[in-house]
Amino acid sequence: MIRNVKILWIFYLKLLIPAILFSLLMNTQLGFTVGNFGLCFLLFLPALHFLIYELRLKDEYYFYANFGFSRLFLWISTAVLSLIINMSCQFYE
């Protein structure tokens, strides 16, 4: 269980840092609100997942597959995470 969390942390660390930074940068252009940040995060997290893991680091899916995480699971978890953060930001506003 702990090992799976560590593996997912490695996966999302490459996505979360740029997604948060790009969302903050875009949010400054749109007028800084929590709702705008959630919307930007909703757009940037899946886009960065595609750019990083589908175009740049294609072979890293084999690493995660060896630990039991399929490509479909990683995509669904990315979509769910971005939706949860977006909804919590919209609810907070």
PDB file with one MODEL, atoms N, CA, C and O in Angstrom:
MODEL        1
ATOM      1  N   MET A   1       0.821  -1.196   0.000  1.00  0.00           N
ATOM      2  CA  MET A   1       0.000   0.000   0.000  1.00  0.00           C
ATOM      3  C   MET A   1       0.865   1.261   0.000  1.00  0.00           C
ATOM      4  O   MET A   1       0.660   2.164  -0.810  1.00  0.00           O
ATOM      5  N   ILE A   2       1.832   1.311   0.916  1.00  0.00           N
ATOM      6  CA  ILE A   2       2.717   2.470   0.987  1.00  0.00           C
ATOM      7  C   ILE A   2       3.541   2.581  -0.295  1.00  0.00           C
ATOM      8  O   ILE A   2       3.801   3.680  -0.785  1.00  0.00           O
ATOM      9  N   ARG A   3       3.946   1.431  -0.830  1.00  0.00           N
ATOM     10  CA  ARG A   3       4.735   1.431  -2.063  1.00  0.00           C
ATOM     11  C   ARG A   3       3.924   2.010  -3.215  1.00  0.00           C
ATOM     12  O   ARG A   3       4.458   2.766  -4.026  1.00  0.00           O
ATOM     13  N   ASN A   4       2.639   1.664  -3.297  1.00  0.00           N
ATOM     14  CA  ASN A   4       1.793   2.186  -4.363  1.00  0.00           C
ATOM     15  C   ASN A   4       1.625   3.693  -4.249  1.00  0.00           C
ATOM     16  O   ASN A   4       1.617   4.400  -5.257  1.00  0.00           O
ATOM     17  N   VAL A   5       1.492   4.181  -3.033  1.00  0.00           N
ATOM     18  CA  VAL A   5       1.370   5.627  -2.829  1.00  0.00           C
ATOM     19  C   VAL A   5       2.657   6.328  -3.250  1.00  0.00           C
ATOM     20  O   VAL A   5       2.611   7.400  -3.853  1.00  0.00           O
ATOM     21  N   LYS A   6       3.798   5.731  -2.938  1.00  0.00           N
ATOM     22  CA  LYS A   6       5.074   6.326  -3.341  1.00  0.00           C
ATOM     23  C   LYS A   6       5.218   6.353  -4.862  1.00  0.00           C
ATOM     24  O   LYS A   6       5.720   7.327  -5.423  1.00  0.00           O
ATOM     25  N   ILE A   7       4.784   5.299  -5.516  1.00  0.00           N
ATOM     26  CA  ILE A   7       4.872   5.245  -6.979  1.00  0.00           C
ATOM     27  C   ILE A   7       3.961   6.295  -7.604  1.00  0.00           C
ATOM     28  O   ILE A   7       4.358   6.981  -8.546  1.00  0.00           O
ATOM     29  N   LEU A   8       2.748   6.425  -7.088  1.00  0.00           N
ATOM     30  CA  LEU A   8       1.844   7.458  -7.605  1.00  0.00           C
ATOM     31  C   LEU A   8       2.372   8.857  -7.300  1.00  0.00           C
ATOM     32  O   LEU A   8       2.169   9.779  -8.089  1.00  0.00           O
ATOM     33  N   TRP A   9       3.038   9.021  -6.177  1.00  0.00           N
ATOM     34  CA  TRP A   9       3.633  10.313  -5.851  1.00  0.00           C
ATOM     35  C   TRP A   9       4.709  10.675  -6.875  1.00  0.00           C
ATOM     36  O   TRP A   9       4.806  11.831  -7.287  1.00  0.00           O
ATOM     37  N   ILE A  10       5.509   9.704  -7.284  1.00  0.00           N
ATOM     38  CA  ILE A  10       6.514   9.939  -8.322  1.00  0.00           C
ATOM     39  C   ILE A  10       5.834  10.360  -9.620  1.00  0.00           C
ATOM     40  O   ILE A  10       6.299  11.272 -10.305  1.00  0.00           O
ATOM     41  N   PHE A  11       4.736   9.696  -9.954  1.00  0.00           N
ATOM     42  CA  PHE A  11       4.012  10.015 -11.184  1.00  0.00           C
ATOM     43  C   PHE A  11       3.459  11.434 -11.138  1.00  0.00           C
ATOM     44  O   PHE A  11       3.629  12.201 -12.086  1.00  0.00           O
ATOM     45  N   TYR A  12       2.802  11.780 -10.042  1.00  0.00           N
ATOM     46  CA  TYR A  12       2.129  13.075  -9.973  1.00  0.00           C
ATOM     47  C   TYR A  12       3.060  14.225  -9.652  1.00  0.00           C
ATOM     48  O   TYR A  12       2.706  15.378  -9.900  1.00  0.00           O
ATOM     49  N   LEU A  13       4.228  13.959  -9.113  1.00  0.00           N
ATOM     50  CA  LEU A  13       5.161  15.039  -8.841  1.00  0.00           C
ATOM     51  C   LEU A  13       5.591  15.727 -10.132  1.00  0.00           C
ATOM     52  O   LEU A  13       5.779  16.943 -10.167  1.00  0.00           O
ATOM     53  N   LYS A  14       5.744  14.935 -11.193  1.00  0.00           N
ATOM     54  CA  LYS A  14       6.108  15.506 -12.492  1.00  0.00           C
ATOM     55  C   LYS A  14       4.964  16.295 -13.110  1.00  0.00           C
ATOM     56  O   LYS A  14       5.188  17.090 -14.022  1.00  0.00           O
ATOM     57  N   LEU A  15       3.746  16.091 -12.632  1.00  0.00           N
ATOM     58  CA  LEU A  15       2.589  16.786 -13.183  1.00  0.00           C
ATOM     59  C   LEU A  15       2.128  17.950 -12.316  1.00  0.00           C
ATOM     60  O   LEU A  15       1.758  19.003 -12.835  1.00  0.00           O
ATOM     61  N   LEU A  16       2.149  17.770 -11.016  1.00  0.00           N
ATOM     62  CA  LEU A  16       1.558  18.765 -10.124  1.00  0.00           C
ATOM     63  C   LEU A  16       2.339  20.073 -10.087  1.00  0.00           C
ATOM     64  O   LEU A  16       1.740  21.148 -10.113  1.00  0.00           O
ATOM     65  N   ILE A  17       3.647  20.000 -10.027  1.00  0.00           N
ATOM     66  CA  ILE A  17       4.437  21.229  -9.935  1.00  0.00           C
ATOM     67  C   ILE A  17       4.230  22.117 -11.162  1.00  0.00           C
ATOM     68  O   ILE A  17       3.924  23.297 -10.994  1.00  0.00           O
ATOM     69  N   PRO A  18       4.384  21.606 -12.392  1.00  0.00           N
ATOM     70  CA  PRO A  18       4.123  22.487 -13.538  1.00  0.00           C
ATOM     71  C   PRO A  18       2.660  22.894 -13.657  1.00  0.00           C
ATOM     72  O   PRO A  18       2.370  24.013 -14.081  1.00  0.00           O
ATOM     73  N   ALA A  19       1.729  22.010 -13.292  1.00  0.00           N
ATOM     74  CA  ALA A  19       0.308  22.358 -13.392  1.00  0.00           C
ATOM     75  C   ALA A  19      -0.043  23.485 -12.439  1.00  0.00           C
ATOM     76  O   ALA A  19      -0.792  24.393 -12.801  1.00  0.00           O
ATOM     77  N   ILE A  20       0.484  23.437 -11.236  1.00  0.00           N
ATOM     78  CA  ILE A  20       0.219  24.517 -10.278  1.00  0.00           C
ATOM     79  C   ILE A  20       0.861  25.814 -10.745  1.00  0.00           C
ATOM     80  O   ILE A  20       0.240  26.875 -10.674  1.00  0.00           O
ATOM     81  N   LEU A  21       2.099  25.738 -11.222  1.00  0.00           N
ATOM     82  CA  LEU A  21       2.776  26.955 -11.680  1.00  0.00           C
ATOM     83  C   LEU A  21       2.083  27.576 -12.889  1.00  0.00           C
ATOM     84  O   LEU A  21       1.864  28.787 -12.918  1.00  0.00           O
ATOM     85  N   PHE A  22       1.737  26.765 -13.884  1.00  0.00           N
ATOM     86  CA  PHE A  22       1.054  27.299 -15.057  1.00  0.00           C
ATOM     87  C   PHE A  22      -0.340  27.813 -14.709  1.00  0.00           C
ATOM     88  O   PHE A  22      -0.800  28.798 -15.285  1.00  0.00           O
ATOM     89  N   SER A  23      -1.006  27.156 -13.777  1.00  0.00           N
ATOM     90  CA  SER A  23      -2.330  27.622 -13.357  1.00  0.00           C
ATOM     91  C   SER A  23      -2.228  28.964 -12.650  1.00  0.00           C
ATOM     92  O   SER A  23      -3.062  29.844 -12.862  1.00  0.00           O
ATOM     93  N   LEU A  24      -1.216  29.125 -11.817  1.00  0.00           N
ATOM     94  CA  LEU A  24      -1.028  30.415 -11.149  1.00  0.00           C
ATOM     95  C   LEU A  24      -0.678  31.513 -12.145  1.00  0.00           C
ATOM     96  O   LEU A  24      -1.172  32.635 -12.037  1.00  0.00           O
ATOM     97  N   LEU A  25       0.175  31.190 -13.117  1.00  0.00           N
ATOM     98  CA  LEU A  25       0.525  32.188 -14.132  1.00  0.00           C
ATOM     99  C   LEU A  25      -0.688  32.592 -14.969  1.00  0.00           C
ATOM    100  O   LEU A  25      -0.895  33.774 -15.242  1.00  0.00           O
ATOM    101  N   MET A  26      -1.481  31.611 -15.372  1.00  0.00           N
ATOM    102  CA  MET A  26      -2.675  31.915 -16.153  1.00  0.00           C
ATOM    103  C   MET A  26      -3.701  32.652 -15.299  1.00  0.00           C
ATOM    104  O   MET A  26      -4.427  33.517 -15.790  1.00  0.00           O
ATOM    105  N   ASN A  27      -3.753  32.307 -14.035  1.00  0.00           N
ATOM    106  CA  ASN A  27      -4.707  32.925 -13.125  1.00  0.00           C
ATOM    107  C   ASN A  27      -4.396  34.403 -12.922  1.00  0.00           C
ATOM    108  O   ASN A  27      -5.313  35.201 -12.732  1.00  0.00           O
ATOM    109  N   THR A  28      -3.126  34.781 -12.957  1.00  0.00           N
ATOM    110  CA  THR A  28      -2.794  36.198 -12.833  1.00  0.00           C
ATOM    111  C   THR A  28      -3.281  36.978 -14.049  1.00  0.00           C
ATOM    112  O   THR A  28      -3.602  38.161 -13.935  1.00  0.00           O
ATOM    113  N   GLN A  29      -3.339  36.338 -15.195  1.00  0.00           N
ATOM    114  CA  GLN A  29      -3.831  37.006 -16.396  1.00  0.00           C
ATOM    115  C   GLN A  29      -5.352  37.127 -16.407  1.00  0.00           C
ATOM    116  O   GLN A  29      -5.900  38.074 -16.971  1.00  0.00           O
ATOM    117  N   LEU A  30      -6.025  36.174 -15.787  1.00  0.00           N
ATOM    118  CA  LEU A  30      -7.490  36.156 -15.795  1.00  0.00           C
ATOM    119  C   LEU A  30      -8.103  36.923 -14.630  1.00  0.00           C
ATOM    120  O   LEU A  30      -9.321  37.097 -14.590  1.00  0.00           O
ATOM    121  N   GLY A  31      -7.314  37.372 -13.708  1.00  0.00           N
ATOM    122  CA  GLY A  31      -7.838  37.972 -12.486  1.00  0.00           C
ATOM    123  C   GLY A  31      -7.800  36.916 -11.408  1.00  0.00           C
ATOM    124  O   GLY A  31      -8.475  35.891 -11.506  1.00  0.00           O
ATOM    125  N   PHE A  32      -7.025  37.161 -10.395  1.00  0.00           N
ATOM    126  CA  PHE A  32      -6.707  36.113  -9.427  1.00  0.00           C
ATOM    127  C   PHE A  32      -7.905  35.785  -8.550  1.00  0.00           C
ATOM    128  O   PHE A  32      -8.228  36.531  -7.626  1.00  0.00           O
ATOM    129  N   THR A  33      -8.565  34.661  -8.841  1.00  0.00           N
ATOM    130  CA  THR A  33      -9.619  34.120  -7.983  1.00  0.00           C
ATOM    131  C   THR A  33      -9.386  32.622  -7.837  1.00  0.00           C
ATOM    132  O   THR A  33      -8.706  31.997  -8.651  1.00  0.00           O
ATOM    133  N   VAL A  34      -9.957  32.072  -6.796  1.00  0.00           N
ATOM    134  CA  VAL A  34      -9.806  30.639  -6.551  1.00  0.00           C
ATOM    135  C   VAL A  34     -10.523  29.842  -7.635  1.00  0.00           C
ATOM    136  O   VAL A  34     -10.037  28.791  -8.055  1.00  0.00           O
ATOM    137  N   GLY A  35     -11.674  30.331  -8.091  1.00  0.00           N
ATOM    138  CA  GLY A  35     -12.420  29.639  -9.140  1.00  0.00           C
ATOM    139  C   GLY A  35     -11.655  29.574 -10.449  1.00  0.00           C
ATOM    140  O   GLY A  35     -11.670  28.552 -11.135  1.00  0.00           O
ATOM    141  N   ASN A  36     -10.983  30.674 -10.796  1.00  0.00           N
ATOM    142  CA  ASN A  36     -10.172  30.668 -12.012  1.00  0.00           C
ATOM    143  C   ASN A  36      -8.989  29.714 -11.887  1.00  0.00           C
ATOM    144  O   ASN A  36      -8.613  29.052 -12.854  1.00  0.00           O
ATOM    145  N   PHE A  37      -8.407  29.647 -10.694  1.00  0.00           N
ATOM    146  CA  PHE A  37      -7.312  28.699 -10.485  1.00  0.00           C
ATOM    147  C   PHE A  37      -7.792  27.269 -10.693  1.00  0.00           C
ATOM    148  O   PHE A  37      -7.105  26.469 -11.328  1.00  0.00           O
ATOM    149  N   GLY A  38      -8.969  26.942 -10.160  1.00  0.00           N
ATOM    150  CA  GLY A  38      -9.512  25.593 -10.332  1.00  0.00           C
ATOM    151  C   GLY A  38      -9.768  25.265 -11.788  1.00  0.00           C
ATOM    152  O   GLY A  38      -9.502  24.149 -12.235  1.00  0.00           O
ATOM    153  N   LEU A  39     -10.285  26.234 -12.531  1.00  0.00           N
ATOM    154  CA  LEU A  39     -10.541  26.014 -13.953  1.00  0.00           C
ATOM    155  C   LEU A  39      -9.236  25.834 -14.723  1.00  0.00           C
ATOM    156  O   LEU A  39      -9.133  24.953 -15.577  1.00  0.00           O
ATOM    157  N   CYS A  40      -8.250  26.661 -14.426  1.00  0.00           N
ATOM    158  CA  CYS A  40      -6.950  26.520 -15.091  1.00  0.00           C
ATOM    159  C   CYS A  40      -6.305  25.180 -14.750  1.00  0.00           C
ATOM    160  O   CYS A  40      -5.711  24.535 -15.613  1.00  0.00           O
ATOM    161  N   PHE A  41      -6.422  24.765 -13.497  1.00  0.00           N
ATOM    162  CA  PHE A  41      -5.854  23.478 -13.090  1.00  0.00           C
ATOM    163  C   PHE A  41      -6.559  22.334 -13.797  1.00  0.00           C
ATOM    164  O   PHE A  41      -5.927  21.352 -14.185  1.00  0.00           O
ATOM    165  N   LEU A  42      -7.879  22.463 -13.965  1.00  0.00           N
ATOM    166  CA  LEU A  42      -8.655  21.444 -14.671  1.00  0.00           C
ATOM    167  C   LEU A  42      -8.174  21.298 -16.110  1.00  0.00           C
ATOM    168  O   LEU A  42      -8.189  20.194 -16.654  1.00  0.00           O
ATOM    169  N   LEU A  43      -7.758  22.367 -16.719  1.00  0.00           N
ATOM    170  CA  LEU A  43      -7.280  22.313 -18.095  1.00  0.00           C
ATOM    171  C   LEU A  43      -5.812  21.895 -18.195  1.00  0.00           C
ATOM    172  O   LEU A  43      -5.439  21.142 -19.095  1.00  0.00           O
ATOM    173  N   PHE A  44      -4.989  22.378 -17.279  1.00  0.00           N
ATOM    174  CA  PHE A  44      -3.552  22.147 -17.398  1.00  0.00           C
ATOM    175  C   PHE A  44      -3.113  20.753 -16.961  1.00  0.00           C
ATOM    176  O   PHE A  44      -2.191  20.197 -17.558  1.00  0.00           O
ATOM    177  N   LEU A  45      -3.733  20.175 -15.953  1.00  0.00           N
ATOM    178  CA  LEU A  45      -3.262  18.867 -15.476  1.00  0.00           C
ATOM    179  C   LEU A  45      -3.384  17.781 -16.548  1.00  0.00           C
ATOM    180  O   LEU A  45      -2.404  17.078 -16.794  1.00  0.00           O
ATOM    181  N   PRO A  46      -4.547  17.609 -17.200  1.00  0.00           N
ATOM    182  CA  PRO A  46      -4.589  16.597 -18.276  1.00  0.00           C
ATOM    183  C   PRO A  46      -3.709  16.960 -19.479  1.00  0.00           C
ATOM    184  O   PRO A  46      -3.141  16.081 -20.126  1.00  0.00           O
ATOM    185  N   ALA A  47      -3.602  18.263 -19.772  1.00  0.00           N
ATOM    186  CA  ALA A  47      -2.755  18.667 -20.897  1.00  0.00           C
ATOM    187  C   ALA A  47      -1.288  18.337 -20.624  1.00  0.00           C
ATOM    188  O   ALA A  47      -0.580  17.854 -21.507  1.00  0.00           O
ATOM    189  N   LEU A  48      -0.844  18.597 -19.412  1.00  0.00           N
ATOM    190  CA  LEU A  48       0.537  18.264 -19.065  1.00  0.00           C
ATOM    191  C   LEU A  48       0.750  16.760 -18.982  1.00  0.00           C
ATOM    192  O   LEU A  48       1.831  16.268 -19.306  1.00  0.00           O
ATOM    193  N   HIS A  49      -0.267  16.029 -18.552  1.00  0.00           N
ATOM    194  CA  HIS A  49      -0.176  14.561 -18.558  1.00  0.00           C
ATOM    195  C   HIS A  49       0.073  14.086 -19.987  1.00  0.00           C
ATOM    196  O   HIS A  49       0.929  13.234 -20.223  1.00  0.00           O
ATOM    197  N   PHE A  50      -0.670  14.637 -20.928  1.00  0.00           N
ATOM    198  CA  PHE A  50      -0.488  14.250 -22.325  1.00  0.00           C
ATOM    199  C   PHE A  50       0.906  14.631 -22.821  1.00  0.00           C
ATOM    200  O   PHE A  50       1.599  13.809 -23.421  1.00  0.00           O
ATOM    201  N   LEU A  51       1.315  15.870 -22.574  1.00  0.00           N
ATOM    202  CA  LEU A  51       2.605  16.327 -23.084  1.00  0.00           C
ATOM    203  C   LEU A  51       3.780  15.587 -22.453  1.00  0.00           C
ATOM    204  O   LEU A  51       4.739  15.239 -23.142  1.00  0.00           O
ATOM    205  N   ILE A  52       3.707  15.349 -21.156  1.00  0.00           N
ATOM    206  CA  ILE A  52       4.843  14.732 -20.471  1.00  0.00           C
ATOM    207  C   ILE A  52       4.891  13.230 -20.700  1.00  0.00           C
ATOM    208  O   ILE A  52       5.938  12.691 -21.058  1.00  0.00           O
ATOM    209  N   TYR A  53       3.761  12.546 -20.498  1.00  0.00           N
ATOM    210  CA  TYR A  53       3.802  11.081 -20.511  1.00  0.00           C
ATOM    211  C   TYR A  53       3.420  10.455 -21.853  1.00  0.00           C
ATOM    212  O   TYR A  53       3.780   9.305 -22.103  1.00  0.00           O
ATOM    213  N   GLU A  54       2.722  11.152 -22.703  1.00  0.00           N
ATOM    214  CA  GLU A  54       2.375  10.571 -24.005  1.00  0.00           C
ATOM    215  C   GLU A  54       3.373  10.968 -25.088  1.00  0.00           C
ATOM    216  O   GLU A  54       3.660  10.169 -25.980  1.00  0.00           O
ATOM    217  N   LEU A  55       3.901  12.176 -25.028  1.00  0.00           N
ATOM    218  CA  LEU A  55       4.815  12.626 -26.069  1.00  0.00           C
ATOM    219  C   LEU A  55       6.284  12.532 -25.660  1.00  0.00           C
ATOM    220  O   LEU A  55       7.120  12.083 -26.444  1.00  0.00           O
ATOM    221  N   ARG A  56       6.596  12.951 -24.442  1.00  0.00           N
ATOM    222  CA  ARG A  56       7.997  13.049 -24.039  1.00  0.00           C
ATOM    223  C   ARG A  56       8.529  11.767 -23.407  1.00  0.00           C
ATOM    224  O   ARG A  56       9.589  11.283 -23.804  1.00  0.00           O
ATOM    225  N   LEU A  57       7.823  11.215 -22.444  1.00  0.00           N
ATOM    226  CA  LEU A  57       8.317  10.054 -21.691  1.00  0.00           C
ATOM    227  C   LEU A  57       7.408   8.845 -21.896  1.00  0.00           C
ATOM    228  O   LEU A  57       6.822   8.338 -20.939  1.00  0.00           O
ATOM    229  N   LYS A  58       7.291   8.387 -23.129  1.00  0.00           N
ATOM    230  CA  LYS A  58       6.386   7.276 -23.442  1.00  0.00           C
ATOM    231  C   LYS A  58       6.752   5.993 -22.703  1.00  0.00           C
ATOM    232  O   LYS A  58       5.874   5.247 -22.269  1.00  0.00           O
ATOM    233  N   ASP A  59       8.036   5.743 -22.565  1.00  0.00           N
ATOM    234  CA  ASP A  59       8.475   4.474 -21.982  1.00  0.00           C
ATOM    235  C   ASP A  59       8.277   4.403 -20.472  1.00  0.00           C
ATOM    236  O   ASP A  59       8.403   3.326 -19.890  1.00  0.00           O
ATOM    237  N   GLU A  60       7.973   5.513 -19.833  1.00  0.00           N
ATOM    238  CA  GLU A  60       7.766   5.465 -18.384  1.00  0.00           C
ATOM    239  C   GLU A  60       6.475   4.746 -18.015  1.00  0.00           C
ATOM    240  O   GLU A  60       6.308   4.338 -16.866  1.00  0.00           O
ATOM    241  N   TYR A  61       5.567   4.583 -18.959  1.00  0.00           N
ATOM    242  CA  TYR A  61       4.367   3.801 -18.670  1.00  0.00           C
ATOM    243  C   TYR A  61       4.726   2.355 -18.318  1.00  0.00           C
ATOM    244  O   TYR A  61       4.010   1.713 -17.549  1.00  0.00           O
ATOM    245  N   TYR A  62       5.824   1.840 -18.870  1.00  0.00           N
ATOM    246  CA  TYR A  62       6.254   0.484 -18.528  1.00  0.00           C
ATOM    247  C   TYR A  62       6.661   0.396 -17.055  1.00  0.00           C
ATOM    248  O   TYR A  62       6.403  -0.607 -16.389  1.00  0.00           O
ATOM    249  N   PHE A  63       7.293   1.446 -16.562  1.00  0.00           N
ATOM    250  CA  PHE A  63       7.673   1.479 -15.147  1.00  0.00           C
ATOM    251  C   PHE A  63       6.439   1.373 -14.257  1.00  0.00           C
ATOM    252  O   PHE A  63       6.421   0.598 -13.300  1.00  0.00           O
ATOM    253  N   TYR A  64       5.408   2.153 -14.575  1.00  0.00           N
ATOM    254  CA  TYR A  64       4.193   2.124 -13.757  1.00  0.00           C
ATOM    255  C   TYR A  64       3.402   0.838 -13.984  1.00  0.00           C
ATOM    256  O   TYR A  64       2.725   0.362 -13.072  1.00  0.00           O
ATOM    257  N   ALA A  65       3.477   0.276 -15.177  1.00  0.00           N
ATOM    258  CA  ALA A  65       2.794  -0.991 -15.452  1.00  0.00           C
ATOM    259  C   ALA A  65       3.422  -2.128 -14.649  1.00  0.00           C
ATOM    260  O   ALA A  65       2.724  -3.059 -14.249  1.00  0.00           O
ATOM    261  N   ASN A  66       4.719  -2.062 -14.412  1.00  0.00           N
ATOM    262  CA  ASN A  66       5.373  -3.089 -13.599  1.00  0.00           C
ATOM    263  C   ASN A  66       4.884  -3.081 -12.157  1.00  0.00           C
ATOM    264  O   ASN A  66       4.978  -4.092 -11.462  1.00  0.00           O
ATOM    265  N   PHE A  67       4.367  -1.955 -11.710  1.00  0.00           N
ATOM    266  CA  PHE A  67       3.815  -1.863 -10.360  1.00  0.00           C
ATOM    267  C   PHE A  67       2.300  -2.034 -10.341  1.00  0.00           C
ATOM    268  O   PHE A  67       1.678  -1.897  -9.288  1.00  0.00           O
ATOM    269  N   GLY A  68       1.699  -2.330 -11.493  1.00  0.00           N
ATOM    270  CA  GLY A  68       0.276  -2.628 -11.548  1.00  0.00           C
ATOM    271  C   GLY A  68      -0.615  -1.464 -11.921  1.00  0.00           C
ATOM    272  O   GLY A  68      -1.835  -1.570 -11.802  1.00  0.00           O
ATOM    273  N   PHE A  69      -0.047  -0.356 -12.370  1.00  0.00           N
ATOM    274  CA  PHE A  69      -0.841   0.806 -12.763  1.00  0.00           C
ATOM    275  C   PHE A  69      -0.921   0.865 -14.286  1.00  0.00           C
ATOM    276  O   PHE A  69       0.086   1.077 -14.962  1.00  0.00           O
ATOM    277  N   SER A  70      -2.106   0.680 -14.809  1.00  0.00           N
ATOM    278  CA  SER A  70      -2.272   0.725 -16.259  1.00  0.00           C
ATOM    279  C   SER A  70      -2.333   2.171 -16.735  1.00  0.00           C
ATOM    280  O   SER A  70      -2.511   3.096 -15.943  1.00  0.00           O
ATOM    281  N   ARG A  71      -2.184   2.342 -18.017  1.00  0.00           N
ATOM    282  CA  ARG A  71      -2.277   3.672 -18.612  1.00  0.00           C
ATOM    283  C   ARG A  71      -3.670   4.250 -18.400  1.00  0.00           C
ATOM    284  O   ARG A  71      -3.820   5.441 -18.127  1.00  0.00           O
ATOM    285  N   LEU A  72      -4.684   3.405 -18.525  1.00  0.00           N
ATOM    286  CA  LEU A  72      -6.060   3.859 -18.316  1.00  0.00           C
ATOM    287  C   LEU A  72      -6.276   4.309 -16.876  1.00  0.00           C
ATOM    288  O   LEU A  72      -6.918   5.333 -16.643  1.00  0.00           O
ATOM    289  N   PHE A  73      -5.751   3.563 -15.910  1.00  0.00           N
ATOM    290  CA  PHE A  73      -5.878   3.958 -14.504  1.00  0.00           C
ATOM    291  C   PHE A  73      -5.215   5.304 -14.248  1.00  0.00           C
ATOM    292  O   PHE A  73      -5.771   6.143 -13.539  1.00  0.00           O
ATOM    293  N   LEU A  74      -4.032   5.519 -14.818  1.00  0.00           N
ATOM    294  CA  LEU A  74      -3.326   6.779 -14.605  1.00  0.00           C
ATOM    295  C   LEU A  74      -4.082   7.947 -15.230  1.00  0.00           C
ATOM    296  O   LEU A  74      -4.128   9.032 -14.651  1.00  0.00           O
ATOM    297  N   TRP A  75      -4.675   7.736 -16.407  1.00  0.00           N
ATOM    298  CA  TRP A  75      -5.462   8.797 -17.036  1.00  0.00           C
ATOM    299  C   TRP A  75      -6.726   9.100 -16.235  1.00  0.00           C
ATOM    300  O   TRP A  75      -7.077  10.263 -16.040  1.00  0.00           O
ATOM    301  N   ILE A  76      -7.405   8.056 -15.776  1.00  0.00           N
ATOM    302  CA  ILE A  76      -8.632   8.267 -14.999  1.00  0.00           C
ATOM    303  C   ILE A  76      -8.305   8.956 -13.680  1.00  0.00           C
ATOM    304  O   ILE A  76      -9.029   9.858 -13.257  1.00  0.00           O
ATOM    305  N   SER A  77      -7.233   8.547 -13.033  1.00  0.00           N
ATOM    306  CA  SER A  77      -6.876   9.194 -11.768  1.00  0.00           C
ATOM    307  C   SER A  77      -6.465  10.650 -11.978  1.00  0.00           C
ATOM    308  O   SER A  77      -6.717  11.487 -11.111  1.00  0.00           O
ATOM    309  N   THR A  78      -5.839  10.966 -13.106  1.00  0.00           N
ATOM    310  CA  THR A  78      -5.511  12.355 -13.413  1.00  0.00           C
ATOM    311  C   THR A  78      -6.778  13.175 -13.615  1.00  0.00           C
ATOM    312  O   THR A  78      -6.887  14.292 -13.110  1.00  0.00           O
ATOM    313  N   ALA A  79      -7.732  12.622 -14.351  1.00  0.00           N
ATOM    314  CA  ALA A  79      -8.992  13.338 -14.579  1.00  0.00           C
ATOM    315  C   ALA A  79      -9.760  13.529 -13.277  1.00  0.00           C
ATOM    316  O   ALA A  79     -10.311  14.603 -13.033  1.00  0.00           O
ATOM    317  N   VAL A  80      -9.799  12.506 -12.447  1.00  0.00           N
ATOM    318  CA  VAL A  80     -10.520  12.603 -11.172  1.00  0.00           C
ATOM    319  C   VAL A  80      -9.843  13.611 -10.251  1.00  0.00           C
ATOM    320  O   VAL A  80     -10.521  14.406  -9.600  1.00  0.00           O
ATOM    321  N   LEU A  81      -8.518  13.586 -10.188  1.00  0.00           N
ATOM    322  CA  LEU A  81      -7.802  14.538  -9.346  1.00  0.00           C
ATOM    323  C   LEU A  81      -8.050  15.973  -9.796  1.00  0.00           C
ATOM    324  O   LEU A  81      -8.287  16.850  -8.965  1.00  0.00           O
ATOM    325  N   SER A  82      -7.998  16.218 -11.097  1.00  0.00           N
ATOM    326  CA  SER A  82      -8.233  17.578 -11.584  1.00  0.00           C
ATOM    327  C   SER A  82      -9.673  18.013 -11.343  1.00  0.00           C
ATOM    328  O   SER A  82      -9.917  19.180 -11.035  1.00  0.00           O
ATOM    329  N   LEU A  83     -10.632  17.099 -11.478  1.00  0.00           N
ATOM    330  CA  LEU A  83     -12.027  17.446 -11.184  1.00  0.00           C
ATOM    331  C   LEU A  83     -12.244  17.726  -9.702  1.00  0.00           C
ATOM    332  O   LEU A  83     -12.978  18.649  -9.351  1.00  0.00           O
ATOM    333  N   ILE A  84     -11.619  16.945  -8.834  1.00  0.00           N
ATOM    334  CA  ILE A  84     -11.762  17.173  -7.391  1.00  0.00           C
ATOM    335  C   ILE A  84     -11.189  18.528  -7.001  1.00  0.00           C
ATOM    336  O   ILE A  84     -11.808  19.266  -6.235  1.00  0.00           O
ATOM    337  N   ILE A  85     -10.025  18.857  -7.515  1.00  0.00           N
ATOM    338  CA  ILE A  85      -9.420  20.148  -7.181  1.00  0.00           C
ATOM    339  C   ILE A  85     -10.247  21.284  -7.757  1.00  0.00           C
ATOM    340  O   ILE A  85     -10.425  22.310  -7.101  1.00  0.00           O
ATOM    341  N   ASN A  86     -10.757  21.120  -8.978  1.00  0.00           N
ATOM    342  CA  ASN A  86     -11.604  22.155  -9.569  1.00  0.00           C
ATOM    343  C   ASN A  86     -12.881  22.350  -8.760  1.00  0.00           C
ATOM    344  O   ASN A  86     -13.263  23.486  -8.480  1.00  0.00           O
ATOM    345  N   MET A  87     -13.545  21.264  -8.382  1.00  0.00           N
ATOM    346  CA  MET A  87     -14.784  21.386  -7.612  1.00  0.00           C
ATOM    347  C   MET A  87     -14.537  21.990  -6.235  1.00  0.00           C
ATOM    348  O   MET A  87     -15.342  22.785  -5.750  1.00  0.00           O
ATOM    349  N   SER A  88     -13.429  21.617  -5.606  1.00  0.00           N
ATOM    350  CA  SER A  88     -13.146  22.198  -4.295  1.00  0.00           C
ATOM    351  C   SER A  88     -12.828  23.686  -4.411  1.00  0.00           C
ATOM    352  O   SER A  88     -13.180  24.463  -3.523  1.00  0.00           O
ATOM    353  N   CYS A  89     -12.170  24.086  -5.490  1.00  0.00           N
ATOM    354  CA  CYS A  89     -11.914  25.516  -5.694  1.00  0.00           C
ATOM    355  C   CYS A  89     -13.205  26.264  -5.999  1.00  0.00           C
ATOM    356  O   CYS A  89     -13.398  27.382  -5.521  1.00  0.00           O
ATOM    357  N   GLN A  90     -14.086  25.665  -6.783  1.00  0.00           N
ATOM    358  CA  GLN A  90     -15.364  26.309  -7.082  1.00  0.00           C
ATOM    359  C   GLN A  90     -16.231  26.389  -5.834  1.00  0.00           C
ATOM    360  O   GLN A  90     -16.934  27.378  -5.627  1.00  0.00           O
ATOM    361  N   PHE A  91     -16.186  25.354  -5.001  1.00  0.00           N
ATOM    362  CA  PHE A  91     -16.965  25.347  -3.767  1.00  0.00           C
ATOM    363  C   PHE A  91     -16.430  26.374  -2.777  1.00  0.00           C
ATOM    364  O   PHE A  91     -17.203  27.009  -2.059  1.00  0.00           O
ATOM    365  N   TYR A  92     -15.115  26.538  -2.735  1.00  0.00           N
ATOM    366  CA  TYR A  92     -14.482  27.477  -1.814  1.00  0.00           C
ATOM    367  C   TYR A  92     -14.844  28.912  -2.164  1.00  0.00           C
ATOM    368  O   TYR A  92     -14.996  29.751  -1.276  1.00  0.00           O
ATOM    369  N   GLU A  93     -14.984  29.196  -3.451  1.00  0.00           N
ATOM    370  CA  GLU A  93     -15.264  30.563  -3.900  1.00  0.00           C
ATOM    371  C   GLU A  93     -16.631  30.966  -3.586  1.00  0.00           C
ATOM    372  O   GLU A  93     -17.030  32.088  -3.895  1.00  0.00           O
TER     373      GLU A  93
ENDMDL
END
